[in-house]
Amino acid sequence: MSLPSARIPRQLARLNAIARGPGAIKLPANVKAINLSFKFQNKDGHMGPRKFWQKNLPQVQFHNPAMPISVSRKFAVTPEEAGKVPAVLSITFADGSEKSVNVKHKHSDEILEDLIRLTEATPVPIEEQPLLTRQSADVY
């Protein structure tokens, strides 16, 4: 996503990127927490989880503000240790059960699809997704 060079349009574009997009989903009430764990370094299949964290999780959090979402990044010191660090998306449900999926070597879009499938989340209709414009910013 390329951002405008002017300050206010750039900020509006950033806010719209959080409020709108593929991560605009409503999680069901039985989902109690989400945890994403991956390696600090990107190689060995950890780029997808990183991009999911940067691009999709802010949208999920925006539309589910009360949902606790945590991200754990592990730092691997040696190459042997780096190969053993898992990349996992874990969802905790109200009944105490947990579902986990390996997200290593997955694209951020695939990880979002896994989250939607595991939680049975529903997309937020486009008309319910806020869109900030320069005119709406000038009102304040």
C-alpha positions as CSV (number, residue, x, y, z in Angstrom):
1,M,0.0,0.0,0.0
2,S,1.5,3.3,-1.0
3,L,0.6,6.2,1.1
4,P,0.0,9.8,0.1
5,S,2.9,12.2,0.7
6,A,0.8,14.9,2.5
7,R,0.4,14.4,6.3
8,I,-3.4,14.4,6.8
9,P,-4.2,12.2,3.7
10,R,-1.4,9.8,4.8
11,Q,-2.9,9.5,8.3
12,L,-6.4,9.0,6.9
13,A,-5.0,6.2,4.6
14,R,-3.4,4.5,7.6
15,L,-6.6,4.7,9.7
16,N,-8.6,3.4,6.8
17,A,-6.1,0.5,6.3
18,I,-6.8,-0.5,9.9
19,A,-10.6,-0.1,9.8
20,R,-11.2,-1.7,6.3
21,G,-9.8,-4.8,4.6
22,P,-9.8,-8.6,4.7
23,G,-9.2,-8.6,8.4
24,A,-12.4,-6.8,9.1
25,I,-14.1,-9.8,10.8
26,K,-16.4,-10.3,13.8
27,L,-15.3,-13.1,16.1
28,P,-18.0,-15.1,17.8
29,A,-18.6,-14.7,21.5
30,N,-17.2,-18.1,22.3
31,V,-13.7,-17.0,21.2
32,K,-11.9,-15.7,24.3
33,A,-8.3,-15.0,23.2
34,I,-5.9,-15.2,20.2
35,N,-2.1,-15.8,20.5
36,L,0.3,-15.6,17.6
37,S,3.8,-16.9,18.2
38,F,6.7,-16.7,15.7
39,K,10.4,-16.1,15.4
40,F,11.9,-12.6,15.5
41,Q,13.9,-13.3,12.4
42,N,12.0,-13.7,9.1
43,K,13.7,-16.6,7.5
44,D,12.7,-20.2,7.7
45,G,9.0,-19.5,7.1
46,H,8.3,-16.7,9.6
47,M,7.6,-13.9,7.1
48,G,3.9,-14.8,6.7
49,P,3.2,-14.6,10.4
50,R,5.0,-11.3,10.6
51,K,3.0,-9.8,7.7
52,F,-0.3,-11.2,9.3
53,W,0.7,-9.5,12.6
54,Q,1.4,-6.2,10.8
55,K,-1.4,-6.2,8.2
56,N,-4.3,-8.3,9.4
57,L,-4.3,-8.4,13.2
58,P,-4.8,-4.6,13.6
59,Q,-8.0,-5.0,11.5
60,V,-9.2,-8.0,13.6
61,Q,-8.4,-6.0,16.8
62,F,-10.3,-2.9,15.5
63,H,-13.5,-4.8,14.9
64,N,-13.1,-6.9,18.1
65,P,-11.8,-4.3,20.6
66,A,-12.5,-6.4,23.7
67,M,-10.6,-9.5,22.4
68,P,-7.3,-10.1,24.0
69,I,-4.8,-10.7,21.2
70,S,-1.2,-11.4,22.1
71,V,1.9,-11.8,20.0
72,S,5.0,-13.6,21.1
73,R,8.2,-13.2,19.1
74,K,11.0,-15.6,19.9
75,F,14.7,-14.7,19.3
76,A,16.8,-17.6,18.1
77,V,20.5,-17.2,18.8
78,T,22.0,-20.2,16.8
79,P,21.0,-21.5,13.4
80,E,20.0,-24.8,15.0
81,E,17.7,-23.1,17.4
82,A,16.3,-21.0,14.6
83,G,15.1,-24.1,12.8
84,K,13.3,-25.3,15.8
85,V,11.2,-22.2,16.6
86,P,7.6,-22.8,15.8
87,A,5.1,-20.4,14.2
88,V,1.7,-21.1,15.8
89,L,-1.7,-19.3,15.8
90,S,-3.6,-20.4,18.9
91,I,-7.3,-19.6,19.6
92,T,-8.7,-20.1,23.1
93,F,-12.5,-20.6,23.5
94,A,-14.9,-19.9,26.3
95,D,-15.1,-23.5,27.3
96,G,-11.3,-23.6,27.9
97,S,-10.5,-25.6,24.8
98,E,-7.8,-24.4,22.4
99,K,-7.2,-24.8,18.7
100,S,-3.8,-24.3,17.2
101,V,-2.6,-24.2,13.7
102,N,1.0,-24.2,12.4
103,V,1.5,-21.1,10.3
104,K,5.1,-21.6,9.4
105,H,5.7,-21.1,5.6
106,K,2.1,-19.7,5.2
107,H,1.2,-16.5,3.5
108,S,-0.6,-13.9,5.7
109,D,-3.8,-14.4,3.7
110,E,-3.7,-18.1,4.4
111,I,-3.3,-17.4,8.1
112,L,-6.3,-15.1,8.0
113,E,-8.3,-17.9,6.3
114,D,-7.2,-20.3,9.0
115,L,-8.4,-17.9,11.7
116,I,-11.8,-17.4,10.0
117,R,-12.2,-21.2,9.6
118,L,-11.2,-22.1,13.2
119,T,-13.3,-19.4,14.8
120,E,-16.2,-19.4,12.4
121,A,-15.8,-15.6,12.2
122,T,-18.0,-13.5,9.9
123,P,-16.9,-10.7,7.7
124,V,-18.0,-7.2,8.6
125,P,-20.2,-5.8,5.8
126,I,-18.4,-3.1,3.8
127,E,-21.2,-0.6,4.7
128,E,-20.4,-1.1,8.4
129,Q,-16.7,-0.5,7.9
130,P,-15.8,3.1,8.7
131,L,-14.3,5.2,5.9
132,L,-12.5,8.4,6.8
133,T,-12.3,11.1,4.2
134,R,-10.8,14.6,4.2
135,Q,-14.3,16.0,4.6
136,S,-14.9,13.9,7.7
137,A,-11.5,15.0,9.1
138,D,-12.3,18.7,8.6
139,V,-15.4,18.4,10.8
140,Y,-13.4,18.1,13.9
